[in-house]
């Protein structure tokens, strides 16, 4: 046999044993993919609708698996695949999807069980050890067996006598099969407590309370983690923890009584975290007003960093008709970098993305958020058919939108400058409220409105007397002495400001 023939046969033999020509089997090729990316949620007692922990279970759902991985619906990871700077990426490689396709089309061969990897061991109990604070819902909430998804808020009072710092939070649902995700908010006004249980069931519907902070969230399949280094989030005294939870009915009535574990830092961090939300107030100041049928409604807002800062994590938020969102960072030298790009927004899959590399944003960096909405009939996620005009609001059928970057100044002393600049940025919310006040001709009825709101007739407006949707921006702008009350002089400032707005419009 010639040398050329020998080389050809050797090459053919190598190809024949490669994954391109060799039989793809469950135990050798598919199980490692499923166990690493799917089984954490797809197992008994977890949130996914069916288990994927052995050959029989995976084979039964093979066609479904093929469809959802090719559509990139599963595993749930909505950040653009071009962004490689995130940790804990839940996204299959093209080669893994190809193997799944080959296996299904070949008839789902099982292969030799001796080739199977061990089934992953999942931690029982608290994954991060015993928490410093354990909170449990006072009463279980009944999740219906069928019907649309349920969005519900639950108040967990903490009654902390002093400020604390949070390193991590671990959420343990009692009915994991129905808990799609949960976001952690703080409320220091007591409003959420007043709303709790008003309809006869634990918790309350909608977002009619004003959050005073956030602590991240829970998504099935994502392990809780401590913030890096000595970083920690502030947990002010007197705050209540509010769980904003999304339920997906499982086919039977489930009783959910969530327990939350909070892990505290031993001391205040050397550098404080700052939330930079663009646009602020989830877009409250952007005048969101989307006509029915509008398929390309866009909002854009920017923020310039006054100091050098390091990016820690990033997350987006919007409702049903948001289509895509992104945040870019334009450095002072003109270089531009994409920090977050979600090309196909899905309200059902909100996530918090942690950076896996050190990203320093120099002073003068311009952060820009762009969000596009589709209020047309062709948008399958549109809550209205036919489409209706949608404005900014707190209900899920309203709209809002922002991207929040969690960052720390590289120099600890710069937190004051960064915090001040973010508060100045929030003035956009107040400007929008001013436009709405002006349009409503509230100035002409100013004294009558104040008298109506002043329930105890003391000449001042306490936080609880202010309209919920206006409470935070009014106190932020007008409450000079920070006592959560607008006294007569501060109300006069409001009246003067409204008069100046009217004068500028008439000029």
SVG drawing of the C-alpha trace seen along z (x, -y; Angstrom):
<svg xmlns="http://www.w3.org/2000/svg" viewBox="-60 -86 65 88">
<polyline fill="none" stroke="black" stroke-width="0.4" points="0.0,0.0 1.3,-3.4 2.2,-6.1 -0.6,-8.3 -3.3,-5.5 -2.1,-4.9 -2.4,-8.6 -5.9,-8.7 -7.1,-5.7 -5.7,-7.1 -7.4,-10.4 -10.7,-8.7 -10.4,-6.6 -9.8,-9.7 -12.9,-11.4 -15.0,-8.4 -14.2,-8.4 -14.9,-12.2 -18.3,-13.5 -19.2,-14.4 -19.4,-10.8 -19.5,-8.7 -22.8,-7.9 -23.9,-10.5 -25.3,-8.9 -27.0,-10.1 -24.6,-8.9 -21.4,-10.0 -22.5,-13.2 -25.8,-14.5 -25.9,-13.8 -22.9,-16.2 -24.7,-19.0 -28.1,-18.4 -26.6,-17.9 -24.5,-21.0 -27.1,-23.4 -30.6,-22.1 -30.9,-19.7 -30.4,-22.3 -34.0,-23.6 -35.3,-20.5 -35.5,-18.1 -38.1,-17.1 -39.1,-20.0 -37.7,-22.7 -39.4,-25.3 -39.1,-23.7 -42.3,-21.8 -40.6,-18.5 -37.4,-16.7 -34.3,-16.0 -32.2,-13.8 -31.8,-10.5 -32.1,-9.0 -35.8,-8.2 -36.8,-11.7 -34.5,-13.4 -35.5,-11.1 -39.2,-11.7 -38.7,-15.5 -36.1,-15.3 -38.0,-17.1 -39.0,-19.9 -35.4,-20.2 -34.2,-20.4 -36.7,-23.2 -36.0,-25.4 -32.2,-25.2 -32.2,-26.1 -34.6,-29.0 -32.2,-30.0 -35.2,-30.1 -33.4,-27.6 -31.2,-27.8 -32.5,-31.3 -29.7,-33.8 -30.8,-36.9 -27.6,-39.0 -26.0,-39.1 -23.6,-36.2 -21.1,-38.7 -20.6,-39.9 -18.0,-37.7 -17.4,-39.7 -20.1,-38.1 -19.7,-35.2 -22.0,-32.1 -23.1,-32.3 -26.1,-30.0 -25.8,-29.6 -25.0,-26.6 -22.2,-26.6 -23.1,-26.0 -21.2,-22.6 -23.5,-21.5 -26.6,-22.4 -25.3,-20.5 -24.8,-17.4 -28.4,-17.6 -29.7,-17.9 -27.6,-14.9 -28.8,-12.8 -32.5,-13.6 -32.3,-13.0 -30.4,-9.7 -33.3,-8.3 -32.0,-9.3 -29.6,-6.4 -28.8,-5.7 -25.3,-4.3 -23.3,-2.6 -24.3,-3.6 -20.7,-3.2 -20.0,-6.3 -22.5,-8.4 -21.2,-11.2 -22.4,-11.2 -25.6,-13.1 -24.7,-16.5 -25.1,-16.8 -27.2,-19.7 -26.8,-21.3 -29.5,-20.7 -30.4,-23.4 -28.7,-26.8 -26.1,-26.9 -24.0,-29.6 -24.2,-28.3 -26.4,-29.6 -27.7,-33.1 -27.4,-36.0 -31.1,-36.9 -33.9,-34.5 -37.3,-35.9 -40.4,-33.8 -43.7,-34.9 -46.3,-35.1 -48.8,-33.2 -48.7,-31.0 -50.0,-32.5 -52.2,-30.2 -51.0,-30.0 -53.9,-28.9 -53.6,-25.7 -54.3,-27.4 -54.6,-30.7 -52.2,-33.6 -49.0,-34.1 -49.3,-35.9 -47.2,-38.8 -47.4,-39.4 -45.5,-41.4 -44.8,-40.1 -43.7,-42.2 -41.2,-40.8 -40.7,-43.2 -37.2,-43.4 -37.5,-46.1 -33.7,-46.6 -32.6,-49.1 -29.5,-50.0 -28.1,-50.1 -26.6,-46.9 -24.6,-45.8 -25.7,-42.8 -23.2,-40.5 -25.6,-38.0 -29.3,-36.8 -30.6,-33.3 -34.2,-32.7 -35.9,-29.3 -39.3,-28.9 -41.6,-26.3 -43.2,-25.5 -40.3,-25.8 -42.3,-24.5 -44.3,-27.7 -41.7,-30.4 -40.4,-31.8 -38.3,-34.6 -38.4,-37.1 -36.9,-40.6 -35.7,-42.0 -36.8,-45.6 -36.6,-47.7 -39.4,-50.0 -38.7,-52.5 -42.0,-54.3 -44.3,-51.7 -46.4,-51.8 -46.0,-48.2 -47.1,-47.1 -50.3,-49.1 -51.0,-47.4 -50.3,-43.9 -53.4,-41.7 -55.9,-44.3 -57.6,-41.9 -57.8,-39.1 -54.7,-37.3 -51.1,-37.6 -49.2,-40.3 -50.5,-42.8 -50.7,-43.3 -48.9,-45.9 -46.0,-48.3 -47.9,-51.1 -45.3,-51.4 -42.1,-53.4 -38.9,-51.3 -36.2,-52.9 -33.5,-50.4 -32.9,-47.0 -30.9,-43.9 -30.9,-41.9 -33.1,-38.9 -33.7,-35.2 -33.7,-33.3 -34.1,-29.4 -30.8,-27.7 -28.6,-30.5 -26.7,-29.9 -26.5,-32.7 -23.2,-34.4 -21.4,-36.8 -20.5,-40.2 -16.7,-40.2 -14.1,-41.5 -15.6,-43.5 -18.4,-45.0 -21.9,-45.0 -25.2,-46.6 -26.7,-49.0 -29.7,-47.8 -31.0,-50.9 -32.7,-50.6 -36.5,-50.6 -36.6,-49.1 -38.9,-46.2 -37.9,-43.6 -40.4,-43.3 -40.3,-40.3 -41.7,-41.0 -42.5,-37.5 -43.5,-36.0 -45.5,-32.8 -46.2,-30.3 -49.1,-28.0 -48.1,-24.3 -51.5,-22.6 -52.3,-22.2 -52.8,-24.6 -49.6,-25.3 -49.1,-27.1 -46.0,-29.3 -44.4,-30.5 -41.0,-31.9 -38.1,-31.9 -35.2,-34.3 -31.7,-34.2 -29.7,-37.4 -25.9,-37.3 -24.4,-40.4 -21.0,-41.9 -19.0,-42.3 -18.4,-45.9 -19.1,-48.7 -17.3,-48.2 -14.2,-50.3 -15.9,-51.4 -19.6,-51.8 -21.7,-50.5 -23.7,-53.1 -26.7,-52.2 -26.6,-54.1 -30.0,-53.8 -30.3,-55.2 -32.9,-56.6 -33.7,-57.1 -36.9,-56.1 -37.3,-53.3 -37.9,-56.0 -40.4,-58.0 -38.9,-61.3 -38.9,-60.2 -42.5,-60.9 -43.1,-57.4 -46.3,-57.6 -46.4,-54.9 -49.2,-55.2 -51.2,-52.1 -49.5,-50.5 -46.1,-52.2 -43.5,-49.4 -40.3,-51.4 -40.7,-53.7 -37.3,-54.5 -36.1,-56.2 -32.5,-57.2 -30.8,-58.7 -27.2,-59.3 -25.2,-59.9 -21.6,-61.1 -19.5,-59.7 -17.9,-62.4 -15.2,-60.0 -13.3,-56.8 -15.5,-53.8 -15.4,-50.0 -18.4,-48.1 -19.7,-45.3 -22.9,-44.1 -25.7,-45.3 -29.4,-44.5 -32.3,-45.8 -36.0,-46.2 -39.0,-46.9 -42.5,-45.4 -44.2,-43.4 -43.7,-45.5 -40.0,-46.3 -38.2,-44.8 -34.5,-45.4 -32.2,-47.4 -28.5,-48.2 -26.1,-50.3 -22.8,-51.6 -19.9,-53.3 -18.1,-56.0 -14.7,-56.7 -13.1,-60.1 -10.7,-59.0 -13.6,-58.2 -13.5,-54.5 -16.9,-52.9 -17.8,-49.6 -21.1,-47.8 -21.8,-46.9 -25.2,-45.2 -27.1,-44.3 -30.4,-42.4 -31.6,-42.0 -34.8,-40.2 -36.2,-41.5 -38.5,-39.1 -40.3,-40.2 -40.4,-36.6 -36.6,-36.3 -35.0,-39.2 -31.5,-38.6 -28.6,-40.3 -25.3,-40.0 -22.0,-40.1 -18.8,-41.1 -16.1,-38.4 -13.3,-40.9 -12.3,-44.2 -14.0,-47.0 -12.7,-50.5 -14.8,-53.4 -12.8,-56.6 -14.2,-60.0 -15.9,-61.6 -17.2,-58.3 -20.7,-58.7 -23.1,-55.8 -26.0,-55.7 -29.1,-53.5 -31.4,-52.9 -34.6,-51.0 -37.0,-50.2 -40.7,-49.3 -43.1,-47.6 -46.8,-48.5 -48.0,-46.9 -50.3,-44.0 -47.4,-41.9 -45.8,-41.9 -46.9,-38.6 -46.1,-39.9 -48.4,-42.9 -50.9,-42.6 -53.6,-44.4 -55.4,-43.2 -56.0,-45.4 -53.1,-47.5 -53.9,-50.5 -51.8,-53.6 -49.4,-52.7 -47.9,-55.2 -45.4,-55.0 -46.9,-53.2 -46.3,-50.7 -48.7,-48.0 -47.2,-45.3 -49.6,-46.4 -48.1,-49.9 -44.5,-50.5 -41.3,-51.6 -37.7,-50.9 -34.1,-51.4 -30.7,-49.7 -29.0,-49.8 -25.3,-49.6 -23.9,-48.6 -20.5,-50.4 -18.0,-51.5 -15.7,-54.5 -12.1,-53.4 -11.3,-55.9 -13.5,-55.5 -13.7,-59.2 -15.3,-59.8 -18.6,-58.1 -19.9,-61.6 -19.4,-63.0 -20.9,-59.9 -23.9,-59.9 -24.5,-63.6 -24.4,-63.3 -26.9,-60.4 -29.2,-62.5 -28.9,-65.4 -29.7,-63.0 -32.9,-62.1 -34.1,-65.7 -35.3,-64.5 -38.1,-62.8 -39.1,-66.0 -39.0,-67.9 -41.4,-65.5 -43.7,-65.8 -43.6,-69.6 -44.7,-69.2 -47.6,-67.0 -48.5,-69.4 -48.5,-72.3 -50.7,-70.4 -53.1,-69.6 -53.3,-73.3 -52.5,-72.3 -51.1,-75.7 -54.6,-77.3 -55.8,-74.7 -52.6,-74.5 -54.0,-75.5 -57.1,-73.4 -54.9,-70.3 -52.6,-70.9 -55.6,-71.2 -57.1,-68.0 -53.9,-66.1 -53.3,-67.5 -55.3,-64.9 -54.3,-65.9 -54.6,-69.7 -51.2,-70.6 -50.1,-72.7 -47.5,-70.1 -47.5,-67.0 -46.1,-63.9 -44.7,-61.2 -47.8,-59.1 -50.0,-62.1 -48.2,-62.5 -49.5,-60.7 -47.6,-57.4 -46.3,-58.0 -45.0,-61.5 -43.7,-60.8 -40.1,-59.9 -39.3,-62.7 -41.1,-65.4 -39.1,-64.4 -35.9,-64.1 -36.2,-67.6 -38.0,-69.5 -37.3,-67.9 -34.4,-70.0 -34.2,-68.8 -34.7,-65.1 -37.5,-64.6 -39.8,-63.0 -42.2,-65.9 -42.9,-68.9 -43.4,-71.9 -44.9,-75.2 -41.6,-76.7 -40.9,-73.6 -44.4,-73.7 -43.9,-77.3 -40.8,-76.3 -42.9,-73.9 -45.5,-76.6 -42.7,-79.0 -41.2,-76.3 -44.6,-75.7 -45.1,-79.4 -41.6,-79.6 -42.5,-76.7 -45.7,-78.5 -43.8,-81.7 -41.1,-80.0 -43.8,-78.3 -45.5,-81.7 -42.3,-83.5"/>
</svg>
